[in-house]
């Protein structure tokens, strides 16, 4: 059974890097921050889901203010 594991706010700039591994649109520092954030994800996460709405808020990845979207991570219940 797949359930929601966690949610939060991340900068829109990070979505392509997270979904496709495409870091071409981010700085070296942002790439390091995104990679570190992803490394903290538990093994077995299934998918991210992003909201369509943005808000100017604190980005979990960088800690800076940015245009952010809400994300949700879904996992197999057996992997938690």
GIHUMO-V918441 format. One record per pair of residues at least 24 apart in sequence whose ideal C-beta (glycine too) atoms are under 8 Angstrom apart, sorted by the first residue. I is the first residue (numbers start at 1). J is the second residue. D is the distance in whole Angstrom. If there is no record, write none. Layout:
I:J:D / I:J:D
This chain:
1:76:7 / 1:77:5 / 2:46:6 / 2:74:5 / 2:75:7 / 2:76:6 / 2:77:7 / 3:74:7 / 3:75:7 / 3:77:5 / 3:80:8 / 4:72:6 / 4:73:7 / 4:74:6 / 5:42:7 / 5:45:7 / 5:73:5 / 5:74:6 / 5:75:4 / 5:80:7 / 6:72:8 / 6:73:5 / 7:70:6 / 7:71:6 / 7:72:4 / 7:73:7 / 8:60:5 / 8:70:7 / 8:71:6 / 9:55:7 / 9:57:5 / 9:58:7 / 9:59:7 / 9:60:6 / 9:68:4 / 9:69:7 / 9:70:6 / 9:71:7 / 10:37:8 / 10:59:6 / 10:60:5 / 10:61:5 / 10:68:6 / 10:69:7 / 10:71:5 / 11:59:4 / 11:61:6 / 11:62:7 / 11:64:8 / 11:66:4 / 11:67:7 / 11:68:6 / 12:54:6 / 12:66:7 / 12:67:5 / 12:68:7 / 12:69:6 / 13:66:7 / 14:59:8 / 14:61:6 / 15:50:6 / 15:69:7 / 18:48:6 / 19:48:7 / 30:61:8 / 30:62:7 / 33:61:5 / 33:62:5 / 34:61:6 / 37:61:5 / 41:73:7 / 42:75:7 / 42:79:7 / 42:80:7 / 43:79:7 / 44:75:6 / 44:76:6 / 44:79:3 / 45:73:5 / 45:74:7 / 45:75:5 / 45:79:8 / 46:73:8 / 46:74:5 / 46:75:6 / 46:76:6 / 47:73:7 / 47:74:5 / 48:72:7 / 48:73:6 / 48:74:8 / 49:73:8 / 49:74:7
